[in-house]
Structure formats: C-alpha cells, structure tokens
Amino acid sequence: MLNTPILITTLTLLFTGLWLVSRVRRETVYSGYRALRLVRGVIQDELGPGRHWVIGSQVEVFIYDLRESVATVANQEVLTRDQVPVKLSLAIAWRLSDLRTAYSSTTSYEAALHLAGQLALRAAVAKTELEALLDDRAALDVEIGAQLAPEMERLGLELVRASLKDVMMAGDLKRAFAEVAKARAEARARLERTRGETASLRSLTNAARLFREHGGLYELRLLETAREAAAAEGNTLVLGVPDGLQNGHKSL
C-alpha cells in the first residue's frame, strides 16, 4: 500500500501537469502573415511565419495578413472646384507596415482606411475643376495619394497606389461634354487642314519665285513631268510648243 504523502504528492504533480498542458497551445503563422503576442493585454513581441507554442491563458496571439489588399470607396458624390457634382469610386491598394501601430491606433484599421479614403477623395476633387479631372485622371490619383498617405502611415498602413475607378455625371452634363469634345475635334481638324493649305500655298509661292528668278527651272520641271508621264502606260501628254520653236520650224 502506497504511503499517503507520496500519493498526495503524485496526484498533485499529475494534476499540475494536466493543468499546464491544458494551457499550452500551438499557433501557426503562415507565409505572408505575421503575429503579435500579448501577455495580459500588453504587446510583447512579433511572431514570424512558423509554429509557435503559447503557454498561459493570459497570452493572446493576433495574426495579421501582410499581403497587398484593395479597399474600395464607392459612389461618393463630390463637388469639383467649379461646383459640378460628380459621383466617384476610388480603389486603394494597401498593405500593413507596422503591426504595433495598427493594433494600437484604432479598433478597426479597415474602417479607418475607408474613412481616410473618403476624406482624401473629397479634398483632392474639391481642388480640381471638372474639365481637368476628366482630361488628366492620373494627376488626380497623385493628389489623392498625397492626401491619403500620411493618414495611412498614422494607422500603420502603407499606401501602394490610389486610383479612380469610375467618374459618373448627370445625363445633361455628359451630353454637354460630348458636344464640347466633338467641337474641339472638329476645330483641330479645321486647324490641321488650314495648316496644310498654308504650307501648300507657301510651297507654291516659293516655286513661282524660283521659276521667275531662274528661267531654266521651268523647262527642267517640264521635262521631268514628261518623263514621269511617259513611264506610265495609258497616259496622254499634251505639251505646248514654244513660240521660238514654232518660228524656227516655219523658216525651215
């Protein structure tokens, strides 16, 4: 029969071991992720990819995805600098850059990012006239990024890029801008035709001046034209006979 003190000690050690085992758990952090380990609510360290043993009920592990993500700020009605209402959608590509800041700065960095995107979009569009917005959306993307990046850094996030997805206007505005674009295209076409005609007239004027100053150029050009015409089949070439040549023929 076992000694009572030994039995008590054995049972105590057994129950202690079972209690410790019940508080040991394994956390797996996959590639592209990282984790924060907190003890009694205080950040202790970061855990990289791999398997980690965690001991104690007061220990918490929060796993974060470090891969690039995209947030959409959709259907935001904003006034441009010239007081034209437009409805816009914004895509924000981002990733986590500072886990401790992301954990401590807000209860939801995703919600905070969405709000920051709305405010940056409104601030950038408010400084841009509608025509400039439609003509150069890339410049507006740069301005939105400049507005957005500092706030994202405060949240522990990194801005990869910010891009306008959709620009929507009322039907009458669409028609008006379509007519303006058509008028501009027609004006550019007329300008190009005028430039071409001006260049042609300038060339003809220069040619006429050269013919006046150098009489032999006309005969050379006439002979070149005759040679080109003779080289093609089916052409009929009619040349005037100079008066001097006619007189010389009569005297023969």
Secondary structure, DSSP 8 states (H G I E B T S, - for coil): ---HHHHHHHHHHHHHHHHHHHTEEEEEE-TTEEEEEEETTEEEEEE-SEEEEEESTTEEEEEEE-S-EEEEEEEEEEE-TTS-EEEEEEEEEEEE--HHHHHHH-S-HHHHHHHHHHHHHHHHHHTS-HHHHHH-HHHHHHHHHHHHHHHHHHTTEEEEEEEEEEEE--HHHHHHHHHHHHHHHHHHHHHHHHHHHHHHHHHHHHHHHHHHH-THHHHHHHHHHHHHHHHSTT--------HHHHHHHHH-
